[in-house]
Amino acid sequence: MRHNKWFVGLSATAALIFATTASAQVFTYQGFLRQNGVPVNGTVSMTFRIYTAQTGGTLLGTVGPANVSVNNGLFTRELEFPSSVWNGDPRWLEIQIDSQVLTPRVRVAHAPYAIAASSALGLQGRSVAIAAPTTGQVLKWNGSAWSPANDLQDTFWQASGSNIFYTAGRVGIGVNNPAVALDVRTGTGSDVMFIEHTGTGRGMTIVARSDTAIWGNTVSGFAGIDGRSFSTRGVYGWANAPSGPTIGVEGVSDSTEGRGVQGLSRATTGNAYGGFFATESATGVGVYAVANRSTGVNYGIVARTNSPSGFGGLFLGRVQIESVSDGVNANLRLLQTNTDHARLEFANQNAARRWQIAARIGATLAEDRLNLWNVQTGDILSLTGDGKVGVRTINPVVDFEVNGTARVKTLEILGADLAEKFPVSEPVEPGVVVEIDPQKPGYLRPARGAYNKRVAGVVAGANGRPDWTARRSA
C-alpha cells in the first residue's frame, strides 16, 4: 500500500476528548485521516509526540508507534504522557504516520491542564488524596496531602435557618484553653470587645439567675465598669424580684480613701444631678445611709457645696430627726469649721428679710454667744456663755441689759434696790442723795436743803460709773 500524501484533522462534529484516572493523566485524541484526499480504511502505524513549541522546541513525551484502526477516515486513540508535561506552559502534539511526520503540529488546549490541576498539580502544588469525600466533608491538609475531612461546622457549630450556634463546650478568642463559656483575651489594641447597636434595642443584655449579671474588675485601669450613654442612662441596674432584699446597683470599695458609689454630673448649667434616688413605695425611703461601725465619729451622710452661696443639703418637704439624745450628744448639730458663728436660717418667699439663730464657741466662756439675728436689724437677742442676756447688744455687762427702752406691766423686786439710769448735771459720788434739777428737767444733781420734795434717790455706783444711775428705795 502506497502512502504518498496524508492529511489528518478533526471533522466538524469531532472533538478532542479528555479523560483522567486517579493514577495517570490520559486524554483521548480523535481525528480524521485522508490519503490523497480519500478517507482511509484499515490499520495504520501512528506515533504521537508532545513538544514545547509548534516548531523545534523540546520533546517532552512520546506514545507509539502503535497500530491504530481507521474506519472511513475516523480514528480514536488514548494518549498518556508523564504528569510533568502539564505544568501550565503551552504544548503541541506531533503525529507521525509510518515514517511520515505530519505538519503542522496541533496545539493542545486547556482540557488536559484541567486534568493536571485536579490531580497532577493538586492544590498549592501539593497532592490530593485518592479517597472521595462524603457529604459535608471538605479538603484539609493532613501534613502530606489534601484529604477529605469533616467540616468544623458539622462537628462544633450547627446551623438552624440563618442562625449558627455552638453547644459542645467553651469558646476561646485569643486563648486556647477558655476558662468560661466565652473567653476573650488580648494584649494589644485598646478594646477587647466592641459591640454597637444602631437600632432601638439594647446593645447587650446579660442575665444571671443566681449570681452577678456583670462583674467588672480592673487591676490598675480607669474603672471596673465604665458605662456611657449619649442619650439616656450610662449604667442601668434593675433587680426585678417582687420581694426580698434585692439591689439594683451596689458599689463596694475596700480602699481607705475609696468610694463605694460615685456620681458626677458634668453639665455646668441646668438642674443636673450627680446622683438621683427615688422610691415609689408609700412607706419607702428615697435614700438610706447608715454608718455601720458602733464606735468613732462617723457619718451616715456627708453633703457639701463649694459655692459660698450654695447649700450642702436641700429638703423639699418636712424633715424628721429621730434619735435617742442625751446631755452630751445632740439630735441636731451645726458645726462651723472655723471660729465664726454656726447659723441656722429661717426664710420664705419674702427674700428681703430672714431670721438666723447663730452660735459661736469663743476663746473663753464669756465670749460664747447665742444670738437671734434679723437681716434688717442685726442682733436682737444675745446670750453669753457666762449667763448674761443682752437685748440689742451682744456684750451685756450685767445679767440682763437692754440697749433701748424697756416696758413692763408689773415689776416686782425682792429684797433689792431698783437702779435706774439718769443723766446728771453736776458731779456726784456713790451714796450722795440727788434731786431733780429744776434748771434742767430730766437731769439729777446733788440735793439741797431739808425736807426737799425733789429728792429722787441715792447714787448707786454701777460698776464704777457713778454718773450712770441713781438708786431709790423700792
C-alpha positions in Angstrom: 0.0 0.0 0.0 1.5 3.3 -1.1 1.2 6.4 1.2 2.1 9.4 -0.9 0.1 12.1 0.8 -1.5 12.1 4.3 -3.9 14.6 5.9 -5.1 14.3 9.5 -7.6 16.6 11.1 -10.8 16.9 13.1 -14.1 16.7 11.5 -16.7 19.3 12.1 -18.5 17.1 14.6 -15.5 15.6 16.3 -13.5 16.9 19.3 -10.6 16.2 21.5 -12.0 14.1 24.3 -10.0 14.1 27.5 -10.4 11.7 30.5 -8.4 11.1 33.6 -7.8 8.4 36.2 -6.6 8.7 39.7 -3.1 7.5 38.8 -2.4 8.9 35.3 -3.1 11.8 33.0 -4.8 10.3 29.9 -6.7 12.0 27.2 -8.4 10.7 24.1 -7.4 12.1 20.7 -10.0 11.7 17.9 -9.1 12.6 14.3 -9.9 12.2 10.6 -7.3 10.7 8.3 -7.2 11.1 4.5 -4.7 9.8 1.9 -4.6 11.6 -1.4 -7.9 13.2 -0.4 -9.6 9.9 0.2 -10.7 8.7 3.7 -8.5 5.9 5.0 -9.9 2.4 6.0 -7.6 -0.1 7.7 -4.8 -0.2 10.3 -2.1 2.5 10.3 1.1 2.8 12.4 1.0 6.1 14.3 3.4 7.8 16.7 2.4 10.8 18.9 4.9 13.3 20.5 4.5 16.3 22.8 6.7 19.4 22.2 7.2 22.7 23.9 6.8 24.7 20.6 5.0 24.5 17.3 8.3 24.1 15.5 11.5 22.9 17.0 11.3 23.0 20.8 11.9 20.3 23.3 10.4 16.8 23.1 8.6 16.1 26.4 7.0 12.7 25.7 6.2 10.0 23.1 3.4 7.5 22.6 3.8 4.8 19.9 4.4 3.7 17.3 1.2 1.9 17.7 -1.3 0.4 15.2 -4.4 2.5 15.1 -7.6 1.3 13.4 -9.1 3.8 10.9 -12.7 3.4 9.7 -13.8 5.7 6.9 -11.0 8.1 7.9 -12.1 8.3 11.6 -9.8 7.1 14.4 -9.5 7.4 18.2 -6.5 6.9 20.4 -5.9 7.3 24.1 -2.7 9.2 24.8 -0.8 9.0 28.1 2.1 11.3 28.8 4.1 11.9 32.0 2.3 14.2 34.6 5.3 16.6 34.5 4.3 17.5 30.9 1.4 19.6 32.1 3.0 22.4 34.1 0.8 25.1 32.6 3.1 26.1 29.7 1.9 25.7 26.0 2.1 22.3 24.5 1.9 21.0 20.8 1.1 17.4 19.6 3.0 16.0 16.7 1.6 12.9 14.7 3.7 10.6 12.6 2.1 8.1 10.0 4.6 5.3 9.4 7.7 7.2 8.5 6.0 10.5 7.5 5.7 13.3 10.1 2.6 15.4 9.6 2.7 19.2 9.8 1.8 21.5 11.4 1.7 20.3 15.0 -1.6 20.5 16.8 -1.9 22.9 19.8 -3.1 21.2 23.0 -5.7 23.4 24.6 -6.9 23.7 28.2 -8.7 20.5 28.9 -5.5 18.5 29.7 -4.5 21.2 32.1 -7.8 20.9 33.9 -6.8 17.3 34.4 -3.4 18.3 35.7 -5.0 20.8 38.1 -7.3 18.3 39.6 -4.7 15.6 40.1 -1.1 16.1 39.0 -0.7 19.7 40.3 -3.0 19.2 43.3 -3.6 22.3 45.5 -0.8 24.8 46.0 1.5 22.3 44.3 0.6 19.5 46.8 -1.1 16.2 46.0 -4.7 15.5 46.6 -5.7 12.2 48.3 -7.4 9.5 46.2 -10.3 9.0 48.6 -13.5 10.7 47.6 -15.2 13.0 50.2 -18.5 12.2 51.7 -21.4 14.6 52.2 -20.5 17.6 54.2 -16.7 17.0 54.1 -14.1 19.5 52.9 -10.5 19.2 51.9 -8.0 19.7 54.7 -4.2 19.4 54.8 -3.2 16.4 56.9 0.5 17.0 56.7 1.3 15.2 53.5 -1.8 15.6 51.2 -5.1 17.4 50.9 -7.7 14.8 52.1 -11.4 14.9 52.8 -12.3 15.6 56.5 -15.3 16.7 58.5 -16.1 20.5 58.5 -15.9 22.2 61.9 -19.4 23.5 61.2 -20.6 19.9 61.3 -18.5 18.9 64.3 -18.9 22.0 66.6 -21.0 24.8 65.0 -24.5 23.9 63.9 -26.9 25.8 61.7 -30.6 26.5 62.2 -32.0 28.5 59.4 -30.0 31.7 59.3 -28.6 31.1 62.8 -25.4 29.4 63.8 -24.8 28.1 67.3 -22.4 26.1 69.4 -23.2 23.9 72.5 -20.3 21.4 72.6 -18.1 23.4 75.1 -16.3 26.7 75.7 -15.2 29.2 73.1 -11.9 31.0 73.3 -10.8 34.0 71.4 -7.1 34.8 71.9 -6.8 31.8 74.3 -6.7 28.1 73.6 -8.0 27.0 77.0 -11.0 29.2 77.7 -11.9 29.3 81.4 -15.6 30.3 80.8 -18.3 29.8 78.2 -16.8 32.7 76.1 -13.3 33.7 77.0 -11.9 36.7 75.1 -8.3 37.8 75.8 -5.8 40.1 74.1 -2.7 42.0 74.9 -2.8 44.5 72.1 -5.2 47.3 71.0 -7.4 49.5 73.1 -10.6 47.4 73.4 -11.0 43.7 73.9 -14.6 43.7 72.7 -16.7 46.3 70.9 -20.5 46.0 70.5 -22.5 48.6 68.7 -26.3 48.5 68.1 -27.6 51.4 65.9 -31.3 50.3 66.3 -33.7 51.0 69.1 -32.9 47.9 71.2 -30.2 47.2 73.8 -26.6 46.9 72.9 -26.1 43.9 75.2 -28.3 42.0 77.6 -26.8 39.9 80.4 -29.0 37.8 82.7 -27.8 35.9 85.8 -30.3 33.7 87.5 -28.4 33.2 90.8 -25.3 35.4 90.8 -23.9 38.6 89.4 -25.1 39.7 86.0 -22.0 41.9 85.2 -18.7 41.8 87.2 -16.1 44.4 86.4 -12.6 44.2 87.7 -9.6 46.4 86.9 -6.1 46.0 88.4 -4.7 49.4 87.5 -7.1 50.8 84.9 -9.7 53.6 84.9 -12.8 51.7 86.1 -14.1 48.2 86.6 -17.1 49.1 84.6 -17.4 52.2 82.5 -20.9 52.9 81.2 -21.5 55.8 78.9 -24.6 57.0 77.1 -25.1 59.7 74.6 -28.8 60.0 75.3 -30.2 58.4 78.5 -28.5 56.1 81.0 -24.8 55.3 81.2 -25.4 52.4 83.6 -28.8 50.9 84.5 -29.3 48.4 87.3 -32.6 46.7 87.9 -33.4 44.0 90.4 -36.9 43.0 89.3 -37.7 40.4 92.0 -41.0 41.5 93.7 -39.8 40.8 97.2 -36.6 40.2 99.2 -33.6 42.4 99.8 -32.7 42.9 96.2 -30.2 45.5 94.9 -30.4 47.4 91.6 -26.9 48.7 91.8 -24.3 48.0 94.5 -20.9 49.7 94.8 -18.2 48.4 97.2 -14.8 49.9 97.8 -12.1 48.3 100.1 -9.8 51.3 100.0 -9.4 53.6 103.0 -9.9 56.5 100.6 -12.3 54.8 98.2 -15.9 55.4 97.3 -18.5 52.7 97.0 -20.6 54.6 94.6 -19.6 57.9 92.9 -21.9 60.0 90.7 -20.8 63.0 88.7 -22.8 65.3 86.5 -20.5 67.3 84.2 -23.1 69.8 83.0 -22.2 73.3 84.2 -25.7 74.7 83.9 -29.2 73.4 84.4 -30.8 71.2 87.0 -28.2 68.4 86.7 -27.9 65.7 89.4 -24.7 63.9 90.5 -26.9 61.2 92.0 -30.6 60.7 91.9 -32.6 58.3 94.1 -36.3 57.8 94.3 -38.9 55.4 95.8 -42.4 54.7 94.6 -43.5 53.0 97.8 -45.9 54.7 100.2 -43.6 53.8 103.1 -40.3 53.8 101.2 -37.1 55.6 101.6 -35.5 57.6 98.7 -32.0 57.4 100.2 -31.0 55.3 103.2 -27.5 55.9 104.5 -26.1 54.1 107.6 -22.6 54.2 109.2 -22.3 50.6 110.4 -19.4 51.0 112.9 -20.6 51.4 116.5 -17.6 53.4 117.6 -15.8 56.6 116.4 -17.1 59.8 114.9 -18.7 58.5 111.6 -21.4 59.9 109.4 -24.4 58.4 107.6 -24.4 61.2 105.0 -22.0 64.0 104.3 -23.2 66.6 101.8 -21.1 69.6 100.8 -21.1 72.5 98.4 -18.1 74.5 97.3 -20.1 77.6 96.4 -20.3 80.3 99.1 -23.9 80.9 98.0 -24.8 77.2 97.8 -26.2 74.7 100.3 -24.9 71.4 101.4 -28.4 70.0 101.5 -31.9 70.9 100.3 -35.0 69.2 101.6 -38.2 69.9 99.7 -40.7 68.9 102.4 -40.7 68.3 106.1 -37.6 67.0 107.9 -37.8 64.5 110.7 -34.9 63.8 113.0 -35.3 60.8 115.2 -32.6 59.7 117.7 -32.0 58.9 121.3 -30.4 62.1 122.7 -28.6 62.8 126.0 -26.8 65.8 127.6 -23.7 65.1 125.6 -24.9 64.0 122.1 -27.4 66.3 120.4 -30.2 65.3 117.9 -29.2 68.1 115.6 -25.7 69.5 115.4 -24.5 72.6 113.5 -20.7 72.5 113.2 -18.8 75.6 112.0 -15.3 74.6 110.9 -13.7 78.0 111.8 -14.2 80.5 114.7 -17.2 82.2 113.1 -20.8 81.6 114.1 -22.7 78.5 113.1 -26.0 79.7 111.7 -29.5 78.3 111.3 -31.6 80.4 108.9 -35.3 80.8 108.5 -36.7 82.3 105.3 -39.7 82.2 103.0 -40.7 83.9 99.7 -40.0 87.3 101.2 -36.3 87.3 100.5 -35.8 90.9 101.9 -35.9 89.6 105.5 -34.6 86.5 107.1 -34.0 85.2 110.6 -31.0 83.4 111.9 -30.1 81.7 115.1 -26.3 82.0 115.3 -24.0 80.4 117.9 -20.2 80.7 118.5 -17.8 79.0 120.8 -15.3 81.7 121.8 -11.9 81.6 123.4 -13.5 81.9 126.9 -16.9 81.1 128.4 -17.7 84.8 128.5 -17.1 85.0 124.7 -19.6 82.2 123.9 -22.6 83.6 122.1 -26.1 82.5 121.1 -27.7 85.3 119.0 -31.1 85.9 117.5 -30.4 87.9 114.3 -32.5 89.6 111.7 -31.1 90.6 108.3 -32.7 94.1 108.6 -32.0 94.9 112.3 -29.0 92.8 113.2 -28.6 91.0 116.5 -31.8 91.3 118.6 -31.1 89.0 121.5 -27.7 87.7 122.7 -27.0 85.1 125.4 -23.4 84.8 126.7 -21.8 81.6 128.0 -21.4 83.1 131.5 -25.2 83.7 131.8 -25.7 87.3 130.7 -28.6 88.4 128.5 -28.4 91.3 126.1 -31.2 93.0 124.2 -29.9 94.9 121.2 -26.4 94.3 122.5 -24.1 91.4 122.1 -21.9 92.3 125.0 -24.1 92.7 128.1 -22.1 93.7 131.2 -24.8 92.8 133.7 -27.0 89.8 133.9 -29.7 91.5 131.9 -29.0 94.5 129.8 -31.4 96.3 127.4 -29.9 98.8 124.9 -33.1 100.7 124.5 -36.4 101.3 126.2 -37.9 98.5 128.4 -41.5 98.4 129.4 -43.1 96.0 131.9 -46.6 95.8 133.1 -45.6 94.6 136.6 -42.1 94.8 138.0 -41.5 93.0 141.4 -38.2 93.4 143.1 -37.5 91.0 146.0 -35.0 92.2 148.7 -33.0 94.5 146.4 -32.8 98.1 145.2 -34.1 99.3 141.9 -31.4 101.0 139.9 -32.2 103.3 137.0 -30.0 105.2 134.7 -30.3 109.0 134.8 -28.1 111.8 133.4 -26.6 114.2 135.9 -25.9 117.9 135.6 -23.3 118.1 138.4 -20.7 115.6 139.6 -21.9 113.1 142.1 -20.4 110.3 144.2 -21.8 107.0 145.3 -24.1 107.5 148.4 -25.0 111.1 147.5 -28.7 112.0 147.7 -29.7 113.5 144.4 -32.7 115.6 143.4 -34.3 116.6 140.1 -32.5 119.6 138.6 -35.1 122.4 138.3 -32.9 124.1 135.8 -32.5 121.0 133.5 -35.6 118.8 133.6 -34.7 115.1 133.2 -31.3 115.6 134.9 -30.3 115.0 138.5 -28.0 116.9 140.8 -26.9 116.7 144.5 -30.0 117.5 146.8 -30.2 120.8 148.6 -31.9 121.7 151.9 -34.1 119.7 154.3 -37.5 118.4 153.5 -36.7 118.5 149.8 -39.6 117.3 147.7 -37.4 117.0 144.6 -35.3 114.1 146.0 -35.0 111.2 143.5 -32.7 108.7 145.3 -29.2 107.8 146.2 -26.3 107.3 143.7 -25.6 103.5 143.4 -22.3 103.4 141.5 -23.0 100.7 138.8 -19.6 99.1 138.1 -17.5 102.2 138.8 -19.8 104.6 136.8 -21.4 106.8 139.5 -22.8 109.2 136.9 -25.0 106.5 135.3 -27.6 105.5 137.9 -29.4 106.7 140.9 -30.9 104.4 143.4 -34.1 104.9 145.3 -35.8 102.8 147.8 -38.4 100.3 146.5 
